[in-house]
Amino acid sequence: MPLNGRRPVPYSVLLLVAIQSAGFLLFFVLTFCLTWSLPARLRWAPLLAASLFFVGFARPVDLVPLVLATAVTYGIALRLASLPARSTAARRRWLLLGTATLVGGLAGAKYLNFFGETVSQVVALFGARLTLQPVHLLLPLGISFYTFRLLGYLLDVYHRRVEAEPHAGYFGLFAAFFPQVSAGPIERARDFLPRLRVAERFDADRLVSGATLVAWGLFKKAVIANRLAIFVDQVFAAPPGQGLNLVVGAWLYAVQIYCDFSGYTDIAIGLARLLGYESARNFDAPYASRSVAEFWTRWHMSLSFWFRDYLFLPLSYAATRRERRDTVLGVRVETLGYVVAAAVTMVLCGLWHGASWSFVIWGALHALYLIVGQLSRRLRRRVARRTGLASRPSLHRAFQVVVTFNLVSFAWIFFRAPTLTKALEYLHYMQIKPSATGVGHLVVDVGLAAAFLFAEWTYRRATPACRLPLPVRAGLLAAAACAIILFGVDAGNEFIYVRF
């Protein structure tokens, strides 16, 4: 079912279910065998062909924006590289052309109707009437992700942080690499492109480690996320009378979306590893964060760092360098720059996730968290000292983790609700009073979520010396596959982040 008007990507195309289907299995095995059978200098060719096939399999028209965006970026990057550094005006014009093309394509495909509805609502505030007919556009697969990959590359070439890639095939693979094109990670050109020139060797350890990541991702999606989704979908669909179920539902959705998205990332990284390429990390135990600022260094890290490097830091720098005074209206310029940059960055981050005011509010809430956290650092340290928490670091950390998790879970309500009105309705009916319905689901799901988080926390704390021998890991891989078959829930749930 579409979320906030977005089309659902065909279930058979998504990696979770696709990897369980004979069609995708055949597709990947053929790609795998062909890739490793060729010399290293030619491996890009079958991977690029497979990536284009993957994007265009369900709807061939999805290839059009991908190919156009890739071609424009490739050409403009080469032009930027050919211009001398002193040609500032010319280089800026080419950068502006490339940025406008990429951002314009994304905005036209994703936000046209949202902008039209917003204009109509603003006009209505002044007593006028403006009716704009919605344009029925189908969101191309992966457009939000490959647009950011290409835009980051263009900015890096402009600032001479990377060299423009002359090999059209390598660059096409960078834009369309099929394990990552649907929902990331959003790789940087400086990390991905050099790997294409390294002659990786195939070995058993790569096979087992890659397959283990795929199995772990499938487990998180099929066994944890899909099972939690049954309860979460019920409480979000009918909030009246749910009471305490709504509070627990927000907590469980936090775990669901983490297992769903990090599960996809594990599958993507595992498939890429099987094909000979290492991917960027995307998650680092985000719910162990002690603040919302730390949360954004652990959650969807490739996107968070993209916004940090290409939007937040330039905005913060621009807001402070033009002001020669140390303070403005009693506020330090550095603090003011942080506030402006955080507000703009997180609102745009929310809008990137979807064309809906509920996503904008979600981003604005995180901006508020970050700003309040920045402004209250000294106050929180004083409170910690006076209450004795500062002298009990373990208790202090646990308190911070619990507060951060609840703040993030509260914001997830606006992310999950199909509309802003539904989110407000959800909040309206939240209360501590237990509900007479869904008790069995609630108990089982809370226990499942707690057991999963504890198991992941334990695994994360394991030292490299605890690494198991290859035969043992192969056995555990087989056991994980059996667990997925026996306990997995195939509810037709697509990966959440593929919708964006």
RAJORA-V503452 format. One record per pair of residues at least 12 apart in sequence whose C-alpha atoms are under 7 Angstrom apart, sorted by sequence separation. I is the first residue (numbers start at 1). J is the second residue. D is the distance in whole Angstrom. If there is no record, write none. Layout:
BEGIN
[[I:J:D] [I:J:D]]
END
This chain:
BEGIN
[[34:46:7] [35:47:7] [286:298:5] [350:362:6] [285:298:6] [286:299:5] [320:333:6] [347:360:6] [350:363:4] [80:94:7] [235:249:7] [284:298:5] [320:334:6] [349:363:6] [31:46:7] [283:298:5] [284:299:7] [31:47:7] [116:132:6] [283:299:5] [347:363:5] [232:249:5] [265:282:7] [282:299:7] [283:300:6] [320:337:6] [346:363:5] [347:364:5] [76:94:6] [174:192:7] [282:300:5] [283:301:6] [319:337:5] [346:364:6] [31:50:7] [174:193:7] [282:301:5] [232:252:7] [281:301:7] [282:302:6] [346:366:7] [113:134:6] [232:253:6] [262:283:7] [316:337:5] [343:364:7] [346:367:5] [76:98:7] [113:135:6] [316:338:6] [170:193:7] [228:252:7] [343:367:5] [73:98:6] [150:175:7] [316:341:5] [342:367:6] [72:98:7] [149:175:7] [315:341:5] [229:256:7] [109:137:7] [162:190:6] [228:256:6] [110:139:6] [146:175:6] [312:341:5] [109:139:6] [312:342:7] [225:256:4] [225:257:7] [339:371:6] [69:102:6] [312:345:6] [225:259:5] [311:345:6] [146:181:6] [153:188:7] [224:259:7] [225:260:5] [145:181:7] [153:189:6] [106:143:7] [149:186:6] [106:144:7] [145:183:6] [149:187:6] [221:259:6] [307:345:7] [142:181:5] [145:184:6] [149:188:7] [220:259:5] [221:260:5] [142:182:4] [220:260:7] [141:182:6] [142:183:6] [145:186:6] [221:263:6] [220:263:5] [13:58:7] [102:147:6] [218:263:6] [217:263:4] [365:411:7] [217:264:6] [10:58:7] [102:151:7] [217:266:5] [362:411:6] [217:267:5] [99:151:7] [214:266:6] [362:414:6] [213:266:5] [214:267:4] [361:414:7] [362:415:6] [213:267:6] [359:414:7] [214:270:5] [358:414:5] [359:415:6] [213:270:5] [214:271:7] [358:415:6] [211:270:6] [210:270:4] [210:271:6] [358:419:6] [358:420:5] [210:273:5] [357:420:6] [210:274:5] [206:273:7] [207:274:6] [206:274:6] [200:276:6] [73:150:7] [77:154:6] [292:369:7] [293:370:6] [62:140:5] [80:158:6] [292:370:6] [62:141:6] [77:157:6] [185:265:7] [73:154:7] [195:277:7] [81:164:6] [55:141:7] [78:164:6] [77:164:6] [180:268:6] [179:268:5] [179:271:6] [179:272:6] [187:280:6] [185:280:7] [185:282:6] [70:172:7] [70:175:7] [290:397:6] [291:400:7] [290:400:5] [290:401:5] [289:401:6] [292:404:6] [288:401:6] [291:404:5] [290:404:6] [187:302:7] [289:404:7] [186:302:5] [185:302:6] [186:303:6] [287:405:6] [48:172:7] [52:176:7] [54:178:6] [44:169:7] [48:173:5] [51:176:6] [44:170:6] [51:177:5] [51:178:4] [44:173:7] [48:177:7] [7:138:7] [7:139:7] [354:500:6] [353:500:5] [254:409:6] [251:409:6] [254:412:7] [40:199:5] [250:409:6] [250:410:7] [250:413:6] [236:417:7] [247:430:6] [246:430:6] [243:429:6] [244:430:7] [239:426:6] [243:430:5] [244:431:5] [243:431:5] [244:432:5] [240:429:6] [243:432:6] [244:433:5] [236:426:7] [239:429:6] [243:433:5] [244:434:5] [245:435:6] [243:434:6] [244:435:6] [243:435:6] [242:435:5] [255:449:7] [16:218:6] [231:441:6] [228:445:6] [261:495:7] [260:495:6] [261:496:7] [260:496:7] [261:497:6] [114:355:6] [114:356:7] [32:275:6] [111:355:6] [110:355:7] [223:484:6] [215:477:7] [222:484:7] [227:489:6] [226:489:6] [223:487:6] [212:477:6] [215:480:6] [219:484:6] [223:488:4] [226:491:7] [208:474:6] [215:481:6] [222:488:5] [223:489:6] [222:489:5] [226:493:7] [222:490:7] [183:497:6] [183:498:5] [182:498:6] [4:356:7] [142:498:7] [144:500:6] [4:418:5] [3:418:6] [4:419:6] [14:494:7] [11:492:7] [11:494:6] [8:499:7] [6:499:7]]
END
